[in-house]
Amino acid sequence: MSTELDELGYPSPDQSHTYEFYEADARDIPLDDNTVDLVVTSPPYYQKRDYGFDEQIGQETSVDAFVSELVEAMQEWKRVLRPHGSIILNIGDTYERRSLVGVPWKLAEAARDGGWLVRNEIMWIKNGGMPEPAQNRLAQRHENIFHFTPSNEYYYDLHGYSHAFGNGANPGDVWEFGFDRNTGGHLAPFPEELVERCLTMACPPAVCTECGKPLERKLRRTDKLDPERPQAKRAMEKYEQSDLTKEHIRAIQSAGITDAGKAKEIQDGTGRNTDEVQKLADEAKEVLGGYYREFTFAKKETAGWEPQCDCNAGTEPGTVLDPFCGSGTVLDVATRLGFSSRGTDLDPPDDFQMSLEAAAKNK
């Protein structure tokens, strides 16, 4: 990560993080309803590897049957998700009779038919992928990551994500990074950065211990711009060389680019009525000229974290679930970053528990 999580203004939960592992099927999660804030997982790919279990997912006789099993599993995950929870799922495509099958979007369409919202299709560009023997097609160097939500009311921290993995602006839906070097011999390594991105974006760092609702980041606008953008840099120079005040900047942000809109109401930032707000905005526009609009996109900073309930109870870390936890990368990263984690798998590695304990010590 370009920014450590403790630099993102995260609150400190009253309770410590926990982790639990269950040898169980992904379609039958041994957890209570409404106990998970985010699912991060990578199911077995279609017809890629036989794990030797009769009940395994991935060895179905058709793509449609494979997709049907995954959608059934997603319905079980929905049961354990809290109302603000969501799923971030990595899945690759496969060839059948020398033609791509289209597995990712077959799954996305089936999930949508099952009531899920497909909020993002993220393209994971895999730097340094494995060599492929095919001589008459290009090597596959990307995979799909879908963000599924049961409704529009889901937890999302774009501010934290964009500061950890961008320059403060929305970084977009292309993730470019390779596999981790030390995969422990696992045939389907899951990069730690992928997990870090998911947790930063969609798992609340603290939730109410009584009702489970998340604390949400409260933001306030500043007068700071991105100095790497030439126009923003010039706007800051003109502002700093002028007699304009922060109240002028707040008036710009209230009035907006059209010098109207939000300025029709009393503005919290200035404490003045609309006439005075418009006067300040006009003064700023006269000084800044065409650079006026830059300050409508000023950076925001964290003003605090607000509970979304009236329980007046303590808080605990958000919980992430990986129903196909494999070598335990999701749980390892969650533990290291202070989130609680739960994992299930039909065939956990022998050193799984030791890996979790090591991650906890390194937190």
N, C-alpha and C positions, 0 to 999 in steps of 0.2 A: 504494500500500500504506500502511496505517496505521502499520506498523513496518518499518524497513529490515531486510533479511535479516541484516546483520552484527550486529543487536541481538538476534537469535534464538539466539545461541550456536552458530552454525555452525562446524564445524572448518575449518581451512585446508588444502586438499589439497596434497600435495607437488609435484604437477605443475600446470601452467597449463591453462586450458580451451582447447579447440580448436573449430573449426567447419569443416564441409565441405558442399558442395552438389553434387548430381548431377542432370544432366538425364536423368531416368529415370521409368519407370512405377511407380506406387505398388504394383503387384502383382509387381514384380521389383526389390527393393531391392538395390543393389550394395554391401551390407555383409556382413561375416562374421556367423556365428551368435553369439548371446549377447554382443552388443556395445552394446546400448541398454538404458537403465534405464526410460524412459518414452516413450510415443508421445502427442503432443498434436496434434490435427489437426481440420480441418473440411472434410470431402469436398465436392465439388461437389453442390449440391442437385439433386434429381430434376427434369429438364425445365426448369431455370431459365436456363441459359446454355450456348450452344454455343461451345466454345473452338476448334473447327476441327480437331480431331485425330481420326482414325479410331478410335484406341484409347482415347479419353477415357471417363471414367466420368461418368454423369449424363444421357446422352441415350439410354438404353435405351428400348425400345418398351413396357416394362411396369415397374411398381414392383417386382415380384418379380425381374425380371432385374437391375434396379438394385441391389436388396438382395443378390442373389447375388454380384454383382461386388465389393461392399464386404466381404462375408464372406470371399471369396477373398483380398482384399487383407489382411484382418485375419489370416488364416492365415500370410501372408508376414511380416507384422509380428511375429507370434508367434515366427517363426524367429529374428529378430534380437534379440528381447527376452531379457534375462537372466531367470533363474528368479524373481527378485523383481519383475520388470517388469510394467507394466500399460498400458492404453490409456485416455485421456480424449478423447472424441470429441463434437464439437458437430455437431448436425444439425437442420435445420428441416423442417417439414411443407410440403405443397403442395396446391393444389386441382386436381381433375380432374373435369370435367363438373360444376362448381359444388359439389363436395363435397370435404371434406378426405380425403386418402388414408390418413393414419395412418402415414407413412413412419417416424418415429422408433421406434415400438414394433414395427413389422414388422421393422426391423433388430435391435432388442434381442431379439426372440423367435428370429430366425434365428441370431443370435450364441449365444444360450443353447443352441439345438439343436446348434450346432457345438462345444459344450463350454466356452464362456465363462461366467463368473459375471458377472451384472449387479449390481455392488455398490452403485451409486447411480444414480438418475435425478435429475439436478440441473436445476432450473428456472431458466433465465436470463431475468430480467425486463429487457427492453431499454427503458431510459428514453430518451425522445426519438426514437422510431423514425420511419421514413419514413412520410409520409402515404399513405393508400390510397384509391383511387377508389370502392370498394364502398360502396353506400348501404343495403344490406340485411343487413349483418353487421358485427360489431365488427372493428376493425383488429387484426392479429396483433402482439402485444407480448411474446411469449415464444418461446424455443426450448429444445430439450432438449440436455442434456449428459450423456452416459453414461460411467460408469467401469466398464470391462470388465477383468476379471482372469482369467488362465488357471488360477489356483488360489487357495486362501486364504492362501498364503505370499507376500504381496506387500509391498513397502515402503510405509509410510504414516506420515506425521508429523502427527498430529492436533494435537499440542501446538504445533508451529511454526505450523501453519495457523490455529489458533484464536487465537493471540496476534497474528498478522499481520492477520487479518480478522475479529476478534471481541474479546470481553473476556476470553478465556481459557477460556470454556465452548464446547461444541460449537455452532458457529454455524448449523447446519442446512443444508438442501439447496436453498435459494433464494438465488440470486445476483442482485443488483439493481444494474446500472450500464449506462450507455449506450455508444455507439460512440465511439471516439477521433475528435477533430475533424479531425486531419490524417491522411487515409487515402491520400494520394498518388494519388488518382484510382482506387483499386482498387474494383471494384464489390461486393466482399464483404469489407468491413473486419473484421478480427479484433482485438477490443480487447486492449490490453496487459494490463489487469487480469485478464482471463480467463486469460491465459498465466501471469501471476504466481501466481494462485491454484493452478493446476494444478501448477506446479513446486514451490511451497512444500508442497503437500499430498503429492505422490507421487513426486518425484525426489530421490534421495539426494544430498546435497551432496558426498559423498566415497565412493569405492569402492576396494577393493583392486585394485592394478594387476596382481596375479597371478591371482586367482580371480574377481574382479569382484564379490565380495559387498560390500554396503554397510555403512558405519559406521552404528550406530543410536543414537539419543538415549537416554541414561540419565536418568531423572527421580527426584527425591526430593520428598517432601511437605514443605510448610512449615506455619507456623501462620497464614498470611495468608489472608484472605477477600476477596471482592469487595465493596468499600465502597458500590457503587452499589445493592446489594440491601439494603433496610432491615433485614431480619432478620439478614443477615450483619454489617451495621454494628453492630447492637445486640449481637450475640454478641461481636464484637471489643471493644466497650466494656466488657462484663461481664468478659471475660478480662483486659483491661489493668488493670481496677480491682481484681482479685483477687490472691491469692497463688499462683495456678496457674502452673505452669512449662511449658516446651516438652515435658517428658516426660509431663505430663498430656495434652497435645494428641496426642502420639504414641500414648498409651494409648487415647485415644478412637478414633483412626484404626485401631488394631489391633483393638479390641473391636468396633467398628462400631455401628450404630444399635441392634442388639438386645442389646448388651453381652455378646455371646458370639462365636461364629464363629471368626474368626481368632485370638482371644485364647487358644485352646486350644493354641497352639504358642508356642515361645519367640520373642519378637519382636526382630528386628534393631534396630529403632529405639530400644528402651529398654535392651536388654541385661539385662533382668530376666526372671524366670520368669513363668508365666501368672498365678499368684496375685497377684504384685505389680502386674502390668499391670492386672488387674481392679480391684485396690484403687485405683490411680490413676484409672482410668476412672470408678469410683463416686464418688470425691472430686470429679472434674470435673463429673459430672452433678448432684451436690448443689449446686454453685455456679452452674452455668450453666442448670439447669432445662431448659426446652424448647429452649433455644438450643444445647444439647449437640450435636444432630445437625448443626448448621451446620459443625462442624469435621471432619465426615467427608467434606466436599466442599472442603477447603482447597486452595488453589492449589499447583501443583507447579512446580518450577524445574529447569533443566538441571544435572545433576551432571557431565556429560561425554559423550563419544561413544565407543562400544565397537565394536571390530572383531568381526565374526561369523565369523572364521576364525583359523587359527593360522599363516598364511603369513609373518607378520612382514615384509611387503613395504611399499612406499610406497603412497600413495593418489593418486587422480586425481579430478577432478570427475565427477559423474554426467552422463550423456549423454541428451539428449532428441532424438527424431526427429519431424519433421513430413513425412509422405509427400506431402502436398498443400501445399507451403510457400508458393505464391503470391507475395505481396510480401515474404515473409520475416519476418513479425512474430514468430513463435515463436522463430526463430533470433536475431533482434535482442534480444528480451527475455532469452533464455537467456544470450547473450553478455554483456549488461549486468549480469546477476546472477551471473556467474561459472560457469555450467554449460557443459558442452560441448554442441554441437548438430550435428545432421545434417539435411539437407533434400533432398527430391527433388521435381521438378515437370516436367511435359512442356513448360511454356512459362514459364520464369523471366523476370521483367522485366529490362530492360537495366541498370538501376542496382542490381541485387541485391547484387553484390559490394561496391560502394561503401557500401551500407547496412550490411552486416555490419562493414566496417572502421570505420565511424563509431561503431557500437555498441561495438566493442572499445575505441576510444579514450575513450569516455564512461564506461567501467566504473569 
